Amino acid sequence: MGPRIIRGVLPTARDGSDRLADHDGRERFVIADSGVSAEVLVFPPGEIVENGVEFHYGGTTWVITGVRRDSGVPVAEPAAH
């Protein structure tokens, strides 16, 4: 299976702040970890990928909660987790 590219995601900051998207033109990876399984998601350039950002994927609302210490890749958990 190839990478899952998330399109049409409208991330929002939990604190309501107005955050600017990355404009470096590179895709960003996020580990979606449900506690039972984990997937690596690929976000297109221009999407906001940082702590506190929520997005919808697979019928679930996810929130980015931190980064992996070894790789710096953001990790998301289900928002109701």
C-alpha positions in Angstrom: 0.0 0.0 0.0 1.3 3.5 -0.9 1.3 6.5 1.4 -2.0 8.0 2.3 -2.1 11.6 1.3 -4.5 13.6 3.2 -6.3 16.1 1.0 -8.9 18.6 2.0 -8.0 18.6 5.7 -8.9 21.7 7.4 -6.8 21.7 10.6 -7.8 24.0 13.4 -5.9 25.0 16.5 -7.5 24.0 19.8 -6.6 27.3 21.3 -8.3 29.2 18.5 -5.1 31.0 17.4 -4.6 31.9 13.8 -1.7 29.8 12.6 0.1 30.2 9.3 0.6 27.1 7.1 4.1 25.9 6.2 5.1 27.2 2.8 8.3 25.3 2.2 6.6 23.1 -0.5 7.4 19.8 1.2 5.0 17.1 2.4 4.8 16.5 6.1 4.4 13.2 7.9 2.2 12.6 11.0 1.9 9.3 13.0 -1.7 8.7 13.8 -1.6 6.5 16.9 -4.9 5.1 18.2 -3.3 3.1 20.9 -4.2 -0.1 19.1 -2.6 0.6 15.7 -0.6 3.4 14.1 -0.4 4.8 10.6 1.9 7.2 8.9 -0.1 9.9 7.2 1.3 12.3 4.5 0.0 15.8 4.6 0.4 17.9 1.4 2.5 21.1 1.4 0.7 24.1 2.9 -1.2 22.1 5.6 -0.6 23.1 9.2 1.2 20.3 11.2 2.0 21.3 14.8 0.9 20.6 18.3 -2.7 21.3 19.1 -3.9 21.0 15.5 -7.0 18.9 14.9 -7.8 17.1 11.7 -10.4 14.5 10.5 -9.3 11.1 9.2 -11.0 7.8 8.9 -14.2 9.0 10.6 -12.2 10.2 13.6 -11.1 13.6 14.9 -7.4 13.5 15.7 -5.2 16.0 17.5 -1.5 16.4 17.3 -0.2 15.9 20.8 3.6 15.9 20.4 6.6 14.7 18.4 8.7 11.6 18.5 12.0 12.3 20.3 14.1 10.3 17.9 12.7 11.6 14.6 10.8 14.8 15.4 7.7 13.4 13.5 4.5 14.7 14.9 2.2 12.2 16.7 -1.6 12.5 16.7 -4.1 10.7 18.9 -7.9 10.5 18.7 -9.3 13.8 20.2 -11.5 11.8 22.6 -8.6 9.6 23.7 
